[in-house]
């Protein structure tokens, strides 16, 4: 018996409406974002790469939005890569990382495994630095977490949005870093430190209630290197990248992008 066209459309249409994308690539003003989803629609992994295809960052999530893995990636100064494996449900089953500089004998690799609920179940690493092997490949078994019963209660409080600041030095020079904070706190302190070539330094974090606030309103960061033995310095210019970790957490990356010559005035 032939099925009338109207009935066939009624059978097919709901399936198309219910379908969820498993992967999506989004282009933004700061670069490219690749998203992988749970079959139920929540974001499972996110991988961002800047518009110059040089620096990036990747995250893995539980269905609830909690971050279970994050790490930096790069295609300059060697490489740093992160690869995700998935369950049929879209949940992350395994994360493989690889990191090595451009030249030298140093290298590092790791494998982290998870169950479908996002609990870490194993970890394996191996690598080598200038002093020889870092460690032999080992596997650490992590027992399941014991979940204690939770007594329901109602709590009314203001959410605190987290603003996190990093400085990225993609150059070949070790540089001085001077940090001046308008309102110091245990999570965001001023001071003086250094950053190595092709390295990333976490400056700190701050919260201004239920809103995000650019770092220039709270902290000034000067990254410099001395010009020979003179009184002059090369002071870094920056470009700013923003990465939205979740609805209440944003990361700012100030990436060195050129130099100006100046006297030390900071």
C-alpha positions as CSV (number, residue, x, y, z in Angstrom):
1,X,0.0,0.0,0.0
2,X,1.4,3.4,-0.9
3,X,1.7,6.0,1.9
4,X,0.0,9.3,1.1
5,X,2.5,12.2,0.7
6,X,1.0,14.1,3.6
7,X,1.5,11.2,6.0
8,X,5.1,10.7,4.8
9,X,5.9,14.4,5.6
10,X,4.4,14.0,9.0
11,X,6.7,11.0,9.7
12,X,9.9,12.7,8.5
13,X,9.5,16.2,9.8
14,X,9.8,15.5,13.6
15,X,13.1,13.7,13.0
16,X,14.6,16.7,11.3
17,X,13.3,19.0,14.1
18,X,14.9,16.9,16.8
19,X,18.3,16.5,15.2
20,X,21.2,18.2,17.0
21,X,24.5,19.2,15.4
22,X,27.5,17.2,16.7
23,X,30.1,19.7,15.4
24,X,30.2,23.3,14.4
25,X,32.9,25.8,13.4
26,X,32.5,29.5,14.2
27,X,34.6,32.4,12.8
28,X,35.0,35.4,15.2
29,X,37.1,38.6,15.1
30,X,39.7,37.0,17.2
31,X,40.0,33.6,15.4
32,X,38.2,30.3,14.8
33,X,36.2,28.2,17.4
34,X,35.5,24.5,16.8
35,X,32.6,23.1,19.0
36,X,31.6,19.5,19.6
37,X,28.3,18.7,21.3
38,X,26.7,16.1,23.4
39,X,23.8,14.4,21.6
40,X,21.5,16.2,24.0
41,X,22.8,19.6,22.7
42,X,25.2,20.8,25.4
43,X,28.8,21.8,24.5
44,X,31.3,18.9,25.0
45,X,34.5,20.4,23.8
46,X,35.7,23.8,22.5
47,X,38.9,24.6,20.6
48,X,39.9,28.2,19.8
49,X,42.7,29.2,17.5
50,X,43.7,32.8,16.8
51,X,43.2,34.4,13.4
52,X,46.9,34.1,12.7
53,X,46.7,30.3,13.2
54,X,49.5,30.4,15.8
55,X,48.1,30.3,19.4
56,X,45.0,28.5,20.7
57,X,43.3,27.0,23.7
58,X,41.0,23.9,24.2
59,X,38.5,22.9,26.8
60,X,36.4,19.8,27.7
61,X,33.2,20.0,29.7
62,X,30.6,18.0,31.6
63,X,27.0,18.3,30.5
64,X,26.6,20.7,33.4
65,X,29.1,23.1,31.8
66,X,31.9,22.3,34.4
67,X,35.4,22.3,32.8
68,X,37.1,19.0,33.2
69,X,40.2,19.7,31.0
70,X,41.8,22.8,29.5
71,X,45.2,23.5,27.9
72,X,47.0,25.9,25.6
73,X,47.9,24.9,22.0
74,X,50.3,26.5,19.5
75,X,51.8,26.1,16.0
76,X,54.8,28.3,16.6
77,X,58.0,27.6,18.5
78,X,57.5,23.9,17.9
79,X,54.0,22.7,18.7
80,X,51.5,22.0,21.5
81,X,48.4,20.0,20.4
82,X,45.3,18.6,22.1
83,X,43.2,15.8,20.7
84,X,39.8,14.7,22.0
85,X,38.1,11.3,21.7
86,X,34.4,10.8,22.4
87,X,31.7,8.4,23.6
88,X,28.7,7.9,21.3
89,X,26.8,10.3,23.6
90,X,29.3,13.0,22.7
91,X,31.0,13.0,26.1
92,X,34.8,13.1,26.2
93,X,36.4,9.6,26.7
94,X,40.1,10.5,26.2
95,X,42.3,13.5,25.9
96,X,45.8,13.2,24.3
97,X,48.3,16.1,24.5
98,X,51.7,16.6,22.8
99,X,54.2,19.4,23.4
100,X,57.7,20.0,22.0
101,X,59.9,23.0,21.3
102,X,61.3,23.9,17.9
103,X,64.6,22.0,18.2
104,X,66.2,20.3,21.2
105,X,65.4,16.9,22.8
106,X,62.6,18.1,25.0
107,X,59.2,16.6,24.5
108,X,56.1,15.7,26.6
109,X,53.0,13.6,25.9
110,X,50.0,12.7,28.2
111,X,46.7,10.7,28.0
112,X,43.8,11.4,30.3
113,X,40.7,9.2,30.3
114,X,37.2,10.0,31.6
115,X,33.9,8.1,32.2
116,X,30.7,9.3,30.5
117,X,29.9,11.5,33.5
118,X,33.1,13.5,33.1
119,X,35.0,11.9,36.1
120,X,38.7,11.3,35.4
121,X,39.5,7.6,35.4
122,X,43.2,7.4,34.4
123,X,46.3,9.4,33.5
124,X,49.5,8.5,31.6
125,X,52.4,10.7,30.8
126,X,55.9,10.4,29.3
127,X,58.6,12.9,28.1
128,X,62.2,14.1,28.2
129,X,64.0,17.3,29.2
130,X,67.6,18.3,29.2
131,X,68.3,15.9,32.2
132,X,66.9,12.8,30.5
133,X,63.5,11.1,30.6
134,X,60.9,12.9,32.8
135,X,59.2,9.8,33.7
136,X,58.5,6.3,32.4
137,X,55.0,5.8,31.0
138,X,52.7,5.2,33.9
139,X,49.0,4.8,34.4
140,X,47.3,6.1,37.6
141,X,43.9,4.7,38.4
142,X,41.6,7.1,40.1
143,X,38.9,5.5,42.2
144,X,35.3,6.8,41.6
145,X,34.4,9.8,43.7
146,X,32.1,9.1,46.7
147,X,29.0,11.2,46.3
148,X,27.6,12.4,49.6
149,X,23.8,13.0,49.9
150,X,22.9,16.7,49.5
151,X,20.3,18.3,51.6
152,X,18.3,20.7,49.4
153,X,18.4,24.3,50.5
154,X,17.7,27.6,49.0
155,X,20.6,30.2,48.9
156,X,20.1,33.7,47.5
157,X,23.4,35.4,46.6
158,X,24.9,37.5,43.9
159,X,26.9,35.7,41.3
160,X,30.5,36.7,40.8
161,X,31.7,36.8,37.2
162,X,35.4,35.8,36.9
163,X,37.8,37.9,34.8
164,X,41.2,36.1,34.3
165,X,44.2,37.8,32.7
166,X,47.2,36.2,30.9
167,X,50.2,37.6,29.1
168,X,51.6,35.6,26.0
169,X,55.2,36.1,24.9
170,X,55.6,34.6,21.4
171,X,59.0,36.2,20.9
172,X,62.5,34.6,21.3
173,X,63.4,37.0,24.2
174,X,63.1,36.6,28.0
175,X,61.3,39.7,29.2
176,X,60.7,41.6,32.4
177,X,57.1,41.9,33.6
178,X,56.0,44.8,35.8
179,X,52.4,44.6,37.2
180,X,50.6,47.5,38.7
181,X,47.2,46.7,40.3
182,X,44.7,49.5,41.2
183,X,43.0,47.4,43.9
184,X,45.3,44.5,44.9
185,X,43.8,41.2,46.2
186,X,45.0,37.7,47.0
187,X,43.9,36.7,43.5
188,X,45.5,39.7,41.7
189,X,48.8,41.1,43.0
190,X,51.2,43.7,41.7
191,X,54.9,43.1,41.5
192,X,57.9,42.2,39.2
193,X,58.6,38.9,37.5
194,X,59.9,37.5,34.2
195,X,58.5,35.6,31.3
196,X,60.4,33.2,29.1
197,X,60.4,33.1,25.3
198,X,57.3,31.5,23.8
199,X,55.7,31.3,27.2
200,X,52.4,32.3,28.8
201,X,52.1,33.9,32.3
202,X,49.0,34.0,34.3
203,X,48.7,37.5,35.9
204,X,45.6,36.8,38.1
205,X,41.9,37.1,38.3
206,X,39.3,39.6,39.6
207,X,35.5,39.9,40.0
208,X,33.2,42.9,39.7
209,X,29.8,41.5,40.6
210,X,27.6,40.1,37.8
211,X,29.5,41.7,34.9
212,X,32.7,41.3,32.9
213,X,35.2,44.2,33.0
214,X,38.2,44.7,30.7
215,X,41.7,44.3,32.4
216,X,42.8,47.9,31.4
217,X,40.3,49.2,34.0
218,X,42.0,47.3,36.9
219,X,45.6,46.4,36.1
220,X,48.5,47.7,34.0
221,X,51.1,45.2,32.7
222,X,54.5,46.4,31.2
223,X,56.5,43.8,29.4
224,X,60.0,45.0,28.4
225,X,63.5,44.1,27.5
226,X,66.6,46.3,27.9
227,X,68.2,47.7,24.8
228,X,71.9,46.8,25.2
229,X,73.6,48.6,28.1
230,X,71.8,52.0,27.5
231,X,69.1,53.6,29.6
232,X,66.6,52.7,26.9
233,X,64.1,49.8,26.8
234,X,62.0,48.1,24.3
235,X,58.4,48.1,25.6
236,X,55.9,45.6,24.2
237,X,52.7,46.5,22.3
238,X,49.8,44.1,22.7
239,X,46.8,42.8,21.0
240,X,44.0,41.5,23.2
241,X,42.2,38.2,22.8
242,X,39.1,37.2,24.8
243,X,37.9,33.6,25.4
244,X,34.5,32.9,27.0
245,X,35.1,29.8,29.2
246,X,31.5,29.7,30.4
247,X,28.6,32.2,31.0
248,X,30.3,33.5,34.2
249,X,34.1,33.1,33.3
250,X,36.0,35.1,30.7
251,X,39.8,34.9,30.0
252,X,41.8,37.8,28.5
253,X,45.1,37.1,26.7
254,X,47.4,40.0,26.1
255,X,49.7,38.9,23.3
256,X,53.0,40.7,22.5
257,X,52.6,42.4,19.1
258,X,55.6,44.6,18.4
259,X,57.9,46.9,20.4
260,X,58.4,50.6,21.1
261,X,61.6,52.2,22.4
262,X,61.3,54.2,25.6
263,X,63.0,55.2,28.9
264,X,62.0,53.2,32.0
265,X,59.0,55.2,33.4
266,X,56.9,52.5,34.9
